[in-house]
Amino acid sequence: MMCDPATHRKSVAVQCARLFAAYPAESLDAATARLRTDGYWTALHDQPTWAIESTVSAILRGQEAGVGTGWSPTPPALATAVRKRTEPILGDIRKLEAVASAGLWEDEAEPPEPKQFVIDGFADVRERIAAAEAERASESHARFLAELTAFDEKARVRECEREGVDPALGVSPSLLRLLKQQMRG
């Protein structure tokens, strides 16, 4: 998240110097200046350098509402402004850490390559969609066959009634005629 501690501390000091130079301030002796710098360090030591630099630049450009209007911001005000930049990112990091620790790959020695993981996921979704479509198609086919069978049965009953054959025999009159012809010939 941050560079080494010595470099980070130096970066915080440079950003504080930018603020002190840009805003009016009373004359301070070395000990008081050191205490003020320590106050900023205490407020900012756990924040990333990029966020501190970005916030100070925004304050100096007048883009940080309510901060740095007339005087250099106090350590708590500066820390709050920096956290406004880091909180969304830290929230995303917490979400990613939660996903990573959810045990998605408990059965595997190592998690799959991210690209392959996504490819496999899409392949699984495609298979599920194809199976659902096949099931819908087979249900539709079964309904069609049932309707066709019902239609054929109605047609057979009408033919039996027309030819004077008992429909309870379960045979169509045309089949009976064919059987009679076969028996004669």
ABEGO torsion letter per residue (X at the ends): XBBBAAAAAAAAAAAAAAAAAABBBBBBBAAAAAAAAAAAAAAAAABBAAAAAAAAAAAAAGABBGBGBGBBBBAAAAAAAAAAAAAAAAAAAAAAAAAAAAGAAAABABBBBAAAAAAAAAAAAAAAAAAAAAAAAAAAAAAAAAAAAAAAAAAAAAAAAAAGBBAAAGBBAAAAAAAAAAAAX
